[in-house]
């Protein structure tokens, strides 16, 4: 997502504070076609939480803005307190895939007071962008450890990983 309108939307929301962009972005995310069992079972939408410092800098959590719109569109609950970031992490932007996993390992937890409501539930985990899925995986692991039964994940976009091959690198383009 380093070019195009989608990247511009994410950048505007995340770094320029254009919160109103969360409405069309979240609306588009909520219109994704899901398997029937996911649509029937999903109990709540859970945003990836920001660290305290990043939340203070930004003034809002972009994943929560997207999740709020999705929950409203789906008429299901937004659980913005079921997952906590228990330690600050470095920005993932310039980290390698293995460093990203280490950076967010055990960064999330489910508060003890929320474990009973989470037990056995199907949760939709929301973030703005996925690159290596390290953040989503760490958050999903915490939700599963906290008692969730199934985690479905959705993001607005996918950022290219530094290890991604480009079309010109593909063997089928060479004659």
N, C-alpha and C positions, 0 to 999 in steps of 0.2 A: 504494500500500500504506500509506496514512496512517490506515487504520482497519481494524478486524476482527482476527480470530485470526491471520492470516498476518503482519500487521504486528506484533502482539504477540510472536509467535515470533521474528521477526527482531530486534526490539528487545531481547528477553530474551537472545538468544544474543550479539548484537553489543555491547550496552552494559551488560548486567547480569551477564555472565559465566556464563549458564546453558548450559554446554557440552552438557549432556545433551539439549538441544533439537535439537542437530545430528543425533541419531539418527533421530527421526521426520521431520525436514525432509529429510535426505539420502535416507532411504528413499522418501519421496514423490517426490523428484526422480528417483531411479533407476527408478521405475515409469512414467515418461513413455514414451509410445510413440514409438520412433525408426524411421526407415526401415530396411529390412533391411540395406542396404549400410553404414549407420553401425554397426549392431549387429555386423556381421561384421568391419568394418575397424578399429574403434576400438582403438587400441593402449594408450593410457594416459589417465588423468584428471589434469589439471593445475589446481591452484587458483591464483587471482589472489594474488600475494604482497603482503603488507603492507609498508609502510616500517618501518625499524628502530625508530623512535620509537613508532609506533602499535602495533607488535608488543609492545614493552616495556610500554606503557601497558595494553594489553588482556591480555597474558599468553598469547595464543593468536591464531591466524588463523582466523576463522570460515569462510572459504571452504575452507581446508584441512580443517576438521572435516567440512564437507559433502562435500567431494571424497573424503575417506577412507571415509565411509560408502558412497558411490556405488561406489567402486572395489571395496570388499568385496562389495557386492550383485552387481555385474557380474562378479566374479572377474577383474578386470583390474588392471593396475598403477597405483599412485599415483606420479606423478613430481612431487614437491614441490621438486625442486632443478633443474628444467629451465628455469625462468623466474625471473629475479631482478628486483627493483625496484632500479634503479641510481641513483635519486635520490628524495629525499623529495618528496612532493606535498602540497598543501593539501587539507583535507577538501573533498569535492565537494558536500556538502549544500547550501550556499547559493550555488553558482556557476551562472552562466547556461550554456546548452548550449555556446556557443562557448568560454567560459572553461574549461569542463570538458575540452574537447578539448585546449586549450593546456596546461592543468594536467598532463595525463597523457601528452602527446606525448613520445616517447622516454624514458619513465620505466621501461621494461622492456627486458630483454635476455636472450638465451640465453647462458649461460657457454660459452666455447669448448670446454671439456672435455665438454659435453653435446651438442654439435652432431651428432656422428656418430650417436648413438642416436636423435636427433630426425629425422634425414634421411629424408624420404619417408613419415613416419608420419601417421596420422589421430589427432588429439588432441581430447579433450573438455575444454574450458576451463570452469571452474566459478567462479561468484561467488554471493554471497548475493542481491543485488538489482541490477537494471538500471534506470537512469533514461533516460539519453540514449545509452547503449552506448559512451560515450567510453573508459571503462576497458577494456571487453572488446575494443574495436577496437584500442586501443594495444597490449594484450597479444597479441592475435592477430597483429598486424603484426610484433611481435618474434618470435613463434614461426615465422611464415612466413619471415622474414628468417633465422632460425636453421636452416631446413631442413625444417620441417613441410610436409606436402603439403596436408592438409585440417584445418581447425579447425571443430569444432562447439561451440556455446556453450549453457550451461544455467545458469539462475539459479532461486532459490526464488521470487522475486517480482519485480514491476515496480512501482517507485515512480512516482507521477505526476510528470511534468515540469511546471514552472511554466507552460509554454506549452500544456499539454493543455487541450482544450476540455471543459467539463462538459456534462452532458446538457441542462441548461437553456440552454446556449449554442447548441445544435443547431437548425438551421432547421426540421427536421421536427417539433419540439415546439411550434412557434408556429403557431397557427391564425388 
